[in-house]
Amino acid sequence: MSKNKDQKRKAQLATRAKNESFRFQVEYMRKQKDIDITGMEQNLTTELDAICQNGLTDALLDLAKIVEGIRKELGFDQEADKCSLNGSLVTYILGITATLPDCTTYVPGIFPAQLPLQVTIAYDDEIRNRVVDWMKVNGYETSSYLGQPLLKLKNARIVIRRVLKS
């Protein structure tokens, strides 16, 4: 029994350390980018609590790394208005979304307890396949869902849609 308790305790401590690290990273990035969230501090805390409770820290950090890698290496930005995470403070701070939500555009409860988290991002029709190829080359697991590329992350599924521009 004691060996089992030790393993459970180690797992709890590892999860707590990961969550504290995530909270620190978000706060550090917010200060680095000089993002003013005056009046929305409670919303940020609520989002961070939901993310940590649902085990989404790894998925969001990976998605932020992917979006930044695509931006740096390929020079492509996602279609800002098509991301299903728009309206979240944490995703804006991490660089996943491009629009800082204010009191009117903030979406509470964007990180539900239902796992895996379903996220949609979109790229221009001309470049979406190159983006998916970049993900494969960089070791991310992809498959397809209803004819759309699907990126599989821990506790999250990201559908990469295409946007046709006229």
PADRENDO-251903 format. One line per field, with one value per residue: residue number from 1; x, y, z negated of N, C-alpha, C in turn. Coordinates in Angstrom, 1 decimal. Each point is the difference from the previous one (the first is absolute). Layout:
<rokes>
pos: NUM | ...
nu: X | ...
nv: Y | ...
nw: Z | ...
cau: X | ...
cav: Y | ...
caw: Z | ...
cu: X | ...
cv: Y | ...
cw: Z | ...
</rokes>
This chain:
<rokes>
pos: 1 | 2 | 3 | 4 | 5 | 6 | 7 | 8 | 9 | 10 | 11 | 12 | 13 | 14 | 15 | 16 | 17 | 18 | 19 | 20 | 21 | 22 | 23 | 24 | 25 | 26 | 27 | 28 | 29 | 30 | 31 | 32 | 33 | 34 | 35 | 36 | 37 | 38 | 39 | 40 | 41 | 42 | 43 | 44 | 45 | 46 | 47 | 48 | 49 | 50 | 51 | 52 | 53 | 54 | 55 | 56 | 57 | 58 | 59 | 60 | 61 | 62 | 63 | 64 | 65 | 66 | 67 | 68 | 69 | 70 | 71 | 72 | 73 | 74 | 75 | 76 | 77 | 78 | 79 | 80 | 81 | 82 | 83 | 84 | 85 | 86 | 87 | 88 | 89 | 90 | 91 | 92 | 93 | 94 | 95 | 96 | 97 | 98 | 99 | 100 | 101 | 102 | 103 | 104 | 105 | 106 | 107 | 108 | 109 | 110 | 111 | 112 | 113 | 114 | 115 | 116 | 117 | 118 | 119 | 120 | 121 | 122 | 123 | 124 | 125 | 126 | 127 | 128 | 129 | 130 | 131 | 132 | 133 | 134 | 135 | 136 | 137 | 138 | 139 | 140 | 141 | 142 | 143 | 144 | 145 | 146 | 147 | 148 | 149 | 150 | 151 | 152 | 153 | 154 | 155 | 156 | 157 | 158 | 159 | 160 | 161 | 162 | 163 | 164 | 165 | 166
nu: 0.8 | 1.1 | 0.4 | -1.3 | 0.0 | 1.2 | -0.4 | -1.1 | 0.7 | 0.9 | -1.0 | -0.5 | 1.2 | 0.2 | -1.2 | 0.2 | 1.2 | -0.6 | -1.1 | 0.8 | 0.7 | -1.1 | -0.5 | 1.2 | 0.0 | -1.2 | 0.3 | 1.1 | -0.7 | -1.0 | 0.9 | 0.6 | -1.2 | 0.1 | -0.6 | -0.8 | -0.2 | 0.2 | -0.5 | 1.0 | 0.6 | -1.2 | -0.3 | 1.2 | -0.2 | -1.2 | 0.5 | 1.0 | -1.0 | -0.8 | 1.0 | 0.4 | -1.2 | 0.0 | 1.2 | -0.3 | 0.8 | 0.2 | -1.3 | -0.3 | 1.0 | -0.4 | -1.3 | 0.4 | 0.7 | -1.1 | -0.9 | 0.9 | 0.1 | -1.2 | -0.2 | 0.9 | -0.2 | -1.4 | -0.1 | -0.8 | -1.0 | -0.6 | -1.1 | 0.2 | -0.9 | 0.7 | 0.8 | -0.2 | 1.3 | -0.5 | 0.4 | 1.1 | 0.1 | 0.0 | -0.9 | -0.5 | 0.1 | -0.4 | -0.7 | -1.0 | -0.7 | -0.6 | -1.2 | 0.4 | -0.6 | -1.1 | -0.6 | -0.1 | 1.2 | 0.2 | 0.4 | -0.9 | 0.6 | 1.0 | 0.4 | -0.8 | -0.7 | -0.8 | 0.6 | 0.7 | 0.7 | -1.1 | 1.0 | -0.4 | 0.9 | 0.3 | 0.4 | 0.6 | -0.9 | 0.7 | -0.1 | -1.3 | 0.1 | 0.6 | -1.0 | -0.9 | 0.6 | 0.0 | -1.2 | -0.2 | 0.7 | -0.7 | -0.5 | -0.9 | -0.9 | -0.2 | -1.3 | -1.1 | -0.8 | -0.9 | 1.1 | 0.0 | 1.2 | 0.4 | 0.4 | 0.7 | -0.4 | 0.8 | -1.2 | 0.4 | -1.0 | 0.9 | -1.2 | 0.7 | -0.8 | -0.6 | 0.5 | -1.1 | 1.0 | -0.8
nv: -1.2 | -0.1 | -1.0 | -0.5 | 0.3 | -0.5 | -0.9 | -0.2 | 0.0 | -0.8 | -0.7 | 0.1 | -0.2 | -0.9 | -0.3 | 0.1 | -0.6 | -0.9 | -0.1 | 0.0 | -0.9 | -0.6 | 0.1 | -0.4 | -1.0 | -0.2 | 0.1 | -0.8 | -0.8 | 0.1 | -0.1 | -1.0 | -0.4 | 0.3 | -1.1 | 1.0 | -0.7 | 1.3 | -0.5 | -0.7 | 0.4 | 0.2 | 0.5 | 0.6 | 0.3 | 0.3 | 0.6 | 0.5 | 0.3 | 0.4 | 0.7 | 0.4 | 0.2 | 0.4 | 0.4 | 1.3 | 0.1 | -1.3 | -0.2 | 1.0 | -0.5 | -1.3 | 0.4 | 0.7 | -1.1 | -0.7 | 0.8 | 0.1 | -1.3 | -0.1 | 0.9 | -0.6 | -1.3 | 0.0 | 0.9 | -1.0 | 0.8 | -0.5 | -0.4 | 1.2 | 0.3 | -1.0 | 0.4 | -1.3 | 0.4 | 0.7 | 1.0 | -0.6 | 0.3 | -1.3 | -0.3 | 1.1 | -0.2 | -1.2 | 0.8 | -0.8 | 0.9 | 0.8 | -0.2 | 1.1 | -1.0 | 0.8 | 0.9 | 0.5 | -0.2 | 0.1 | -1.2 | 0.0 | -0.8 | 0.6 | -0.3 | -0.8 | -0.7 | 0.1 | -1.2 | 0.0 | 1.0 | 0.5 | 0.2 | 1.1 | -0.2 | 1.1 | -0.5 | 0.9 | -0.1 | 1.0 | 0.2 | -0.4 | -0.6 | 1.2 | 0.5 | -0.8 | 0.2 | 1.3 | -0.1 | -0.6 | 0.9 | 0.9 | -1.1 | 0.8 | -0.7 | -0.3 | 0.3 | -0.5 | 1.1 | -0.7 | -0.6 | 0.4 | 0.6 | -1.0 | 0.9 | -1.1 | 0.7 | 0.0 | -0.7 | 0.1 | 0.4 | 0.3 | 0.5 | -0.3 | 1.1 | 0.0 | 1.2 | 0.1 | 0.6 | 0.9
nw: 0.0 | -0.8 | 0.8 | 0.0 | -1.3 | -0.1 | 0.9 | -0.7 | -1.0 | 0.6 | 0.4 | -1.2 | -0.6 | 0.9 | -0.2 | -1.3 | 0.2 | 0.8 | -0.9 | -1.1 | 0.7 | 0.3 | -1.2 | -0.4 | 0.9 | -0.3 | -1.3 | 0.2 | 0.9 | -0.9 | -0.9 | 0.6 | 0.3 | -1.3 | -0.3 | 0.3 | -1.2 | -0.2 | -1.1 | 0.6 | -1.1 | -0.5 | 1.2 | -0.1 | -1.3 | 0.4 | 1.1 | -0.8 | -0.9 | 0.9 | 0.5 | -1.2 | -0.3 | 1.2 | -0.5 | 0.3 | -1.1 | 0.1 | 0.1 | -0.9 | -0.8 | 0.3 | -0.1 | -1.1 | -0.3 | 0.3 | -0.5 | -1.0 | 0.0 | 0.3 | -0.9 | -0.8 | 0.1 | 0.1 | -1.1 | -0.5 | 0.0 | -1.1 | 0.5 | -0.4 | 0.9 | 0.5 | -1.0 | -0.4 | -0.2 | 1.0 | -0.7 | 0.1 | -1.2 | -0.5 | 1.0 | -0.3 | -1.3 | 0.2 | 0.6 | -0.5 | -0.7 | 0.9 | -0.6 | -0.7 | -0.8 | 0.1 | -0.8 | 1.2 | 0.3 | -1.3 | 0.2 | -1.0 | -0.7 | 0.6 | -1.2 | 0.7 | -0.9 | 1.1 | 0.0 | 1.1 | -0.3 | 0.5 | 0.8 | 0.5 | 0.9 | 0.7 | 1.1 | 0.7 | 0.9 | 0.4 | -1.3 | -0.2 | 1.1 | 0.3 | -0.7 | 0.5 | 1.1 | -0.3 | -0.4 | 1.1 | 0.7 | -0.8 | 0.4 | 0.5 | -0.8 | 1.3 | 0.2 | 0.3 | 0.0 | 0.6 | 0.5 | -1.2 | 0.2 | -0.8 | -0.8 | -0.4 | -1.1 | -1.1 | -0.1 | 1.2 | 0.8 | 0.9 | 0.5 | 1.1 | 0.0 | 1.2 | 0.4 | 0.7 | 0.6 | 0.1
cau: -0.8 | 0.8 | 0.6 | -1.0 | -0.2 | 1.2 | -0.2 | -1.1 | 0.5 | 0.9 | -0.8 | -0.7 | 1.0 | 0.4 | -1.1 | 0.0 | 1.2 | -0.2 | -1.0 | 0.7 | 0.9 | -0.9 | -0.5 | 1.1 | 0.3 | -1.1 | 0.2 | 1.2 | -0.2 | -0.9 | 0.8 | 0.9 | -0.8 | -0.7 | -1.5 | -0.8 | -1.3 | -0.6 | -1.4 | -0.3 | 0.9 | -0.8 | -0.2 | 1.2 | 0.2 | -1.0 | 0.4 | 1.1 | -0.5 | -0.7 | 1.0 | 0.8 | -0.9 | -0.4 | 1.2 | 0.2 | 1.2 | 0.9 | -0.6 | 0.1 | 1.4 | 0.4 | -0.7 | 0.7 | 1.3 | -0.2 | -0.4 | 1.2 | 1.0 | -0.6 | 0.2 | 1.4 | 0.6 | -0.7 | -0.4 | -1.4 | -0.9 | -1.4 | -1.1 | -0.2 | -1.4 | -0.5 | 0.4 | -1.1 | 0.5 | -0.1 | -0.7 | 0.7 | 1.2 | 1.1 | 0.4 | 0.6 | 1.3 | 0.9 | 0.2 | -0.8 | -0.9 | 0.6 | -0.8 | -0.2 | -1.5 | -0.3 | -1.2 | -1.1 | 0.4 | 0.4 | -0.9 | 0.2 | -0.2 | 0.5 | 0.7 | -0.9 | 0.5 | 0.0 | 1.3 | 1.0 | -0.4 | -0.1 | 0.4 | 0.1 | 0.8 | -0.1 | 1.0 | -0.4 | 0.0 | 1.3 | 1.1 | -0.4 | 0.7 | 1.4 | 0.0 | -0.1 | 1.3 | 1.0 | -0.3 | 0.5 | 1.4 | 0.4 | -0.3 | -1.3 | -0.8 | -1.1 | -0.8 | -1.0 | -1.3 | -1.0 | 0.7 | 0.9 | 1.1 | -0.2 | 1.2 | -0.3 | 0.8 | -0.5 | -1.2 | -0.5 | 0.0 | 0.0 | -0.4 | 0.6 | -0.9 | 0.5 | -0.9 | 0.1 | -0.1 | -0.5
cav: 1.2 | 1.2 | 0.2 | 0.6 | 1.4 | 0.8 | 0.2 | 1.0 | 1.3 | 0.5 | 0.5 | 1.2 | 1.0 | 0.3 | 0.8 | 1.3 | 0.7 | 0.3 | 1.1 | 1.2 | 0.5 | 0.6 | 1.3 | 0.9 | 0.3 | 0.9 | 1.3 | 0.6 | 0.5 | 1.2 | 1.1 | 0.2 | 0.6 | 1.2 | -0.2 | 0.6 | -0.7 | 0.7 | -0.3 | -1.4 | -0.9 | -1.2 | -0.9 | -0.7 | -1.0 | -1.0 | -0.7 | -0.8 | -1.1 | -1.0 | -0.7 | -0.8 | -1.1 | -0.9 | -0.6 | 0.5 | 0.8 | -0.5 | 0.2 | 1.4 | 0.4 | -0.5 | 0.8 | 1.2 | -0.3 | -0.3 | 1.2 | 0.9 | -0.6 | 0.2 | 1.5 | 0.3 | -0.8 | 0.1 | 1.3 | 0.0 | 0.2 | -0.6 | 0.9 | 0.4 | 0.0 | -1.4 | -0.9 | -0.2 | 0.5 | 1.4 | 0.4 | -0.6 | 0.8 | -0.8 | -0.3 | 1.3 | 0.2 | -1.0 | 0.3 | -0.8 | 0.9 | 1.3 | 1.1 | 0.1 | 0.2 | 1.0 | -0.4 | -0.4 | -1.2 | -1.1 | -1.2 | -0.8 | -1.5 | -0.5 | -1.2 | -0.8 | -1.2 | -1.1 | -0.2 | 1.0 | 1.4 | 0.1 | 1.3 | 0.2 | 1.1 | 0.0 | 0.6 | 0.2 | -1.2 | -0.2 | -0.3 | -0.9 | -1.3 | 0.2 | 0.1 | -1.4 | -0.6 | 0.5 | -0.7 | -1.4 | 0.0 | 0.3 | -1.1 | 0.0 | -1.0 | 0.5 | -0.9 | 0.8 | 0.0 | 0.5 | 0.6 | 1.1 | -0.5 | 0.1 | -0.1 | -0.6 | 0.3 | -0.6 | 0.6 | 1.0 | -0.3 | 1.3 | -0.2 | 1.1 | 0.2 | 0.9 | 1.2 | 0.5 | 1.5 | 0.5
caw: 0.0 | -0.1 | 1.3 | 0.8 | -0.5 | 0.5 | 1.4 | 0.2 | -0.6 | 1.0 | 1.2 | -0.4 | 0.0 | 1.4 | 0.6 | -0.6 | 0.5 | 1.4 | 0.0 | -0.4 | 1.1 | 1.1 | -0.5 | 0.0 | 1.4 | 0.5 | -0.6 | 0.5 | 1.3 | -0.1 | -0.4 | 1.1 | 1.1 | -0.5 | 0.3 | -1.1 | -0.1 | -1.2 | -0.2 | 0.4 | -0.7 | -0.5 | 1.1 | 0.3 | -1.1 | 0.3 | 1.2 | -0.4 | -0.9 | 0.9 | 0.8 | -0.9 | -0.5 | 1.1 | 0.6 | 1.3 | 0.1 | 1.1 | 1.3 | 0.3 | 0.2 | 1.3 | 1.0 | 0.1 | 0.7 | 1.4 | 0.6 | 0.0 | 0.9 | 1.4 | 0.2 | 0.2 | 1.1 | 1.2 | 0.2 | 0.2 | -1.2 | 0.2 | 0.2 | -1.4 | -0.4 | 0.1 | -1.0 | -1.0 | -1.3 | -0.1 | -1.2 | -1.2 | -0.4 | -0.1 | 1.3 | 0.5 | -0.7 | 0.6 | 1.4 | 0.8 | 0.7 | 0.3 | -0.5 | -1.4 | -0.3 | -1.0 | -0.7 | 0.9 | 0.9 | -0.8 | 0.0 | -1.2 | 0.1 | 1.3 | -0.3 | -0.8 | -0.6 | 0.9 | 0.6 | 0.3 | 0.5 | 1.5 | 0.4 | 1.5 | 0.5 | 1.4 | 0.9 | 1.4 | 0.9 | 0.7 | -0.9 | -1.0 | 0.2 | -0.4 | -1.4 | -0.5 | 0.3 | -1.0 | -1.3 | 0.1 | 0.0 | -1.3 | -0.9 | -0.6 | 0.6 | 0.7 | 0.7 | 0.6 | -0.6 | 0.9 | 1.1 | -0.5 | -0.8 | -1.5 | -0.8 | -1.3 | -1.1 | -1.3 | -0.5 | 0.9 | 1.4 | 0.8 | 1.4 | 0.8 | 1.1 | 1.0 | 0.2 | 1.4 | 0.1 | 1.3
cu: 0.8 | 0.7 | -1.0 | -0.3 | 1.1 | -0.1 | -1.1 | 0.5 | 1.0 | -0.8 | -0.7 | 1.0 | 0.4 | -1.1 | -0.1 | 1.1 | -0.3 | -1.0 | 0.6 | 0.9 | -0.8 | -0.5 | 1.2 | 0.3 | -1.0 | 0.2 | 1.2 | -0.1 | -0.9 | 0.9 | 1.0 | -0.6 | -0.7 | -1.5 | -0.8 | -1.4 | -0.8 | -1.5 | -0.4 | 0.9 | -0.7 | -0.3 | 1.2 | 0.2 | -1.0 | 0.4 | 1.2 | -0.4 | -0.6 | 1.0 | 0.8 | -0.9 | -0.3 | 1.3 | 0.3 | 1.3 | 1.0 | -0.5 | 0.1 | 1.4 | 0.4 | -0.6 | 0.7 | 1.3 | -0.2 | -0.4 | 1.2 | 1.0 | -0.5 | 0.2 | 1.5 | 0.6 | -0.6 | -0.5 | -1.5 | -0.7 | -1.3 | -1.0 | -0.6 | -1.5 | -0.6 | 0.4 | -1.1 | 0.4 | -0.1 | -0.9 | 0.6 | 1.3 | 1.3 | 0.6 | 0.6 | 1.4 | 1.0 | 0.3 | -0.7 | -1.0 | 0.6 | -0.7 | -0.2 | -1.4 | -0.1 | -1.3 | -1.1 | 0.3 | 0.5 | -1.0 | 0.4 | -0.2 | 0.4 | 0.8 | -0.9 | 0.7 | 0.0 | 1.3 | -0.2 | -0.6 | 0.0 | 0.3 | 0.1 | 0.9 | -0.1 | 1.1 | -0.5 | 0.1 | 1.3 | 1.1 | -0.3 | 0.8 | 1.5 | 0.1 | -0.1 | 1.3 | 1.0 | -0.3 | 0.5 | 1.5 | 0.6 | -0.5 | -1.4 | -0.9 | -1.3 | -0.8 | -1.1 | -1.4 | -1.0 | 0.7 | 1.0 | 1.2 | -0.3 | 1.3 | -0.4 | 1.0 | -0.6 | -1.2 | -0.6 | 0.1 | -0.2 | -0.3 | 0.6 | -0.8 | 0.7 | -1.0 | 0.3 | -0.2 | -0.4 | 0.7
cv: 1.3 | 0.4 | 0.7 | 1.4 | 0.9 | 0.3 | 1.1 | 1.4 | 0.7 | 0.5 | 1.3 | 1.2 | 0.4 | 0.8 | 1.4 | 0.9 | 0.5 | 1.2 | 1.3 | 0.6 | 0.6 | 1.4 | 1.1 | 0.4 | 1.0 | 1.4 | 0.7 | 0.5 | 1.2 | 1.2 | 0.3 | 0.8 | 1.3 | 0.1 | 0.6 | -0.7 | 0.6 | -0.3 | -1.4 | -1.0 | -1.3 | -0.9 | -0.8 | -1.1 | -1.2 | -0.9 | -0.9 | -1.2 | -1.1 | -0.8 | -1.0 | -1.2 | -1.0 | -0.6 | 0.4 | 0.8 | -0.4 | 0.3 | 1.4 | 0.4 | -0.5 | 0.7 | 1.3 | -0.1 | -0.2 | 1.3 | 0.9 | -0.6 | 0.2 | 1.4 | 0.3 | -0.7 | 0.2 | 1.4 | 0.1 | 0.3 | -0.6 | 1.1 | 0.4 | -0.2 | -1.4 | -0.9 | -0.1 | 0.4 | 1.5 | 0.4 | -0.5 | 0.9 | -0.8 | -0.3 | 1.3 | 0.2 | -1.0 | 0.2 | -0.9 | 0.8 | 1.4 | 1.2 | -0.1 | 0.2 | 1.1 | -0.5 | -0.5 | -1.2 | -1.2 | -1.1 | -0.8 | -1.5 | -0.6 | -1.4 | -1.0 | -1.2 | -1.2 | -0.1 | -1.0 | 1.4 | 0.0 | 1.4 | 0.1 | 1.2 | 0.0 | 0.8 | 0.2 | -1.3 | -0.3 | -0.6 | -1.1 | -1.3 | 0.1 | 0.1 | -1.4 | -0.8 | 0.4 | -0.8 | -1.5 | -0.1 | 0.2 | -1.0 | 0.0 | -1.0 | 0.6 | -1.2 | 0.8 | -0.3 | 0.7 | 0.7 | 1.1 | -0.6 | 0.2 | -0.2 | -0.5 | 0.4 | -0.6 | 0.8 | 1.0 | -0.6 | 1.3 | -0.3 | 1.2 | 0.2 | 0.9 | 1.1 | 0.4 | 1.5 | 0.4 | 1.2
cw: 0.0 | 1.3 | 0.9 | -0.4 | 0.5 | 1.4 | 0.2 | -0.5 | 1.0 | 1.2 | -0.4 | 0.0 | 1.3 | 0.7 | -0.6 | 0.5 | 1.4 | 0.1 | -0.4 | 1.0 | 1.1 | -0.4 | 0.0 | 1.5 | 0.6 | -0.6 | 0.5 | 1.4 | 0.1 | -0.3 | 1.1 | 1.2 | -0.4 | 0.3 | -1.2 | 0.0 | -1.2 | 0.0 | 0.4 | -0.7 | -0.5 | 1.2 | 0.4 | -1.0 | 0.2 | 1.1 | -0.4 | -0.8 | 0.9 | 0.8 | -0.8 | -0.5 | 1.1 | 0.7 | 1.4 | 0.2 | 1.1 | 1.4 | 0.5 | 0.3 | 1.4 | 1.1 | 0.2 | 0.7 | 1.5 | 0.8 | 0.2 | 1.1 | 1.4 | 0.3 | 0.4 | 1.2 | 1.3 | 0.4 | 0.2 | -1.3 | 0.3 | 0.2 | -1.4 | -0.4 | 0.0 | -1.1 | -1.1 | -1.4 | -0.1 | -1.2 | -1.3 | -0.3 | 0.1 | 1.4 | 0.7 | -0.5 | 0.6 | 1.5 | 1.0 | 0.8 | 0.1 | -0.5 | -1.5 | -0.3 | -1.0 | -0.7 | 0.9 | 0.8 | -0.8 | -0.1 | -1.3 | 0.3 | 1.3 | -0.1 | -0.8 | -0.6 | 0.9 | 0.8 | 1.1 | 0.5 | 1.5 | 0.4 | 1.6 | 0.2 | 1.5 | 0.7 | 1.4 | 0.8 | 0.6 | -0.8 | -1.0 | 0.1 | -0.4 | -1.5 | -0.6 | 0.3 | -1.1 | -1.3 | 0.1 | -0.1 | -1.4 | -1.1 | -0.6 | 0.7 | 0.6 | 0.6 | 0.8 | -0.6 | 0.9 | 1.2 | -0.4 | -0.8 | -1.5 | -0.7 | -1.4 | -1.0 | -1.2 | -0.4 | 1.0 | 1.5 | 0.7 | 1.4 | 0.7 | 1.3 | 1.0 | 0.2 | 1.5 | 0.0 | 1.4 | 0.5
</rokes>
